[in-house]
Amino acid sequence: MDNAKNNQIVQLRNVVKRFDSVVAVEKMDLDIEEGSLVTLLGPSGCGKTTILRMIAGLEDCTEGDIYIKGKRVNDVPVHKRNLGMIFQDYALFPHKTIYDNVAFGLKYRNVSKAEIRKRVTRALETVRLPGVEHRKPAQLSGGQQQRIALARAIVIEPDVLLMDEPLSALDENLREEMRQEVDNLQSELGITTIFVTHDQREALSMSDTIIVMKDGLKQQEGGPEEVYDAPVNHFVADFLGHCNFYRCRITGREKGLTTVEVEGGQTLYSEHDEGWEVGEELELLVRAQKIVIESRTEEIPGVSLNIFPGKVKSRMYMGGEAWYFVEMEDGTVIHAINISRVAPFHEGDEVTLHIPPRHCRLIPKD
Amino acid sequence: MMQEKSWRPWALLSPALTAVFFFLVVPTLFVIVYSFWLRAPTGQDIPAFQFGNYAKFFADMFYPSLLLRTIRVALEAVALSLLMGYIPAYFFAKTESRHKNMLIILILLPFWVSFIIRAMSWINILGDTGLINFILLKLHLISAPLSMLYNEGSVLMGLVQFLLPFMILNIYVSLEGIDKNLVPAAKSLGCTEWQAFKEVTLPLSLPGVSAGSLLVFVLAAGTYLPPMILGGPQNMMMANMVFKRVIGTLDWPFGSAISVILLGLIGLIVYAYNRYLGISQIFKSMQ
């Protein structure tokens, strides 16, 4: 392949997948660097699992080519691709002991008995579950079973680890713990990992690169900070967290900032500037966490722009943070998330909102 | 609290238990009691407690060999249903056809037709003046009708036709219960399609195979219609002999003794099967 780089372990070129007439994946290009953790993020039905299954060889691609280590693998069957696969429901063999489960892949790789024993023991130590060799999968908890699945996949030293929503069958606390564990393990072993999830927090906390997908199309590709702070469109912004969106129009430039007029007639300043023409219709987006909320009597120090009065319409206490829905003078409601304070605001409180120009992103109209 | 409500399951079970008791346990007890009675030369049944009827059964090899043949034919029926049933069951479990449920209903369709009619219909197909002989004669491929009926083969065919759905459905249920990701997981670890079948699908379908085999065996061993309609005198099975003694010669005590022996033997086999293959284990693994 002409554009092959040595450190790109998985490459997709113009990959299309159709089921009958339904397009599951549309013209997908993908380059996955060796040793990185790449997340395919999107709602269900966006084609992320289909991509994973095509890389694994469990689905054929309708068009396009898939390369692993620079070699075209379209016609290479699953069992010859040397990939590790982790499934949402663990997919451990229920009739085999943990030892036989972990040893399974080695058995088909002509590894000697003694070597299998050594490597299985080491893999179980790696996932911090030594000594369970003789149990059956049903005797382990969900989290333990997923760790065994992990051990079973890494013991064969795969070129790529493919994980299909591996944490979504676990409950909240365990999920967080396993998330860290997968992350540590991945960086420790340096296995290239492709991780499929619909959970934005999982994606943001673990990934080197996030690929946000919708309807079989790649929406944005970038590091976690990039996709979170600089989303390219409404969908990406909305999918990755709580946002306020307002229709707006560019009115000019002032003090090195872009000025926009939002629907209600108010003017906001934004640091974001991509050379838009005056009069262009865009959408202004502000993350709920970036809005500063203060009581009316307090001054917000060192701030003179994008300050608006409002009234708390409702509040939701979420433990570590509080959600406020603040009604502005023109009737629009702004969603602001603040870290829980000593003296929280209540319904009906008069407050001042500050929307830092740094966090006013302008994106194409949806 | 638990103790106070311990009568509840029994109350809920009582209609079923009553039916089982009066329509199964009591008649079976009657049969057992009858098997010890005497039959007077005049044809009267005289209440007694003696083992004459059992002694008569084992007096020569006629009846024991009938018993052995019954067991052999039943085992043959199990083997054939297994061979013919696994593939359709596998197909139903794997197919992604929209008509899957329709196909499964088709498997059950024969139950809507009386078994007697289904067995009799083979006569129109395989008989001397049946369809196959008619065609072969018309085509001058044969000069005299082939005799395809009234042998063990035709009895087995009737049995398998009757019992196959039980086997297919049992295997299908256990195949359907296998996690759909296990085969992909096995393949990703280096198995070919066939190796994945041997490692994963086959062992995990054994509970269904085992349950289906037991059901087919018990039903075949107690069968009465296929040998009567499709078999000759030499293909008689135990149930036919019971019929012959009880209805034919009105020898209720001896007919009862034959029934008890058949029941006892099948019971013993089921017990051994349960003990060594573990039916309870089978159901556990199906969770």
Contacts between the chains, C-beta under 8 A, distances in Angstrom:
chain1	res1	chain2	res2	distance
A	56	B	184	7.5
A	56	B	188	6.0
A	57	B	187	8.0
A	58	B	184	5.2
A	58	B	187	7.5
A	58	B	188	7.8
A	77	B	187	7.8
A	77	B	192	7.6
A	78	B	184	7.3
A	78	B	187	4.2
A	78	B	188	5.7
A	79	B	187	5.1
A	79	B	188	7.4
A	79	B	189	7.7
A	79	B	190	4.9
A	79	B	191	5.6
A	79	B	192	5.7
A	79	B	195	7.9
A	81	B	188	7.7
A	83	B	188	5.9
A	84	B	188	7.0
A	85	B	184	7.0
A	85	B	185	6.3
A	85	B	188	4.0
A	87	B	181	4.4
A	87	B	184	7.7
A	87	B	185	6.4
A	88	B	181	8.0
A	89	B	179	6.3
A	89	B	181	6.3
A	91	B	179	6.0
A	91	B	181	3.9
A	91	B	182	5.5
A	91	B	184	7.5
A	91	B	185	4.1
A	93	B	182	6.3
A	93	B	185	7.7
A	93	B	186	7.5
A	93	B	199	7.4
A	93	B	200	6.1
A	94	B	179	7.8
A	94	B	204	7.2
A	94	B	285	7.5
A	95	B	203	5.2
A	95	B	204	6.0
A	95	B	285	7.2
A	104	B	186	7.2
A	104	B	189	5.1
A	104	B	199	7.7
A	105	B	189	3.6
A	105	B	190	5.4
A	108	B	189	6.5
A	108	B	190	3.3
A	108	B	191	6.1
A	108	B	195	7.2
A	109	B	190	6.0
A	152	B	189	7.1
A	153	B	188	8.0
A	156	B	189	6.5
A	156	B	190	7.3
A	162	B	188	7.9
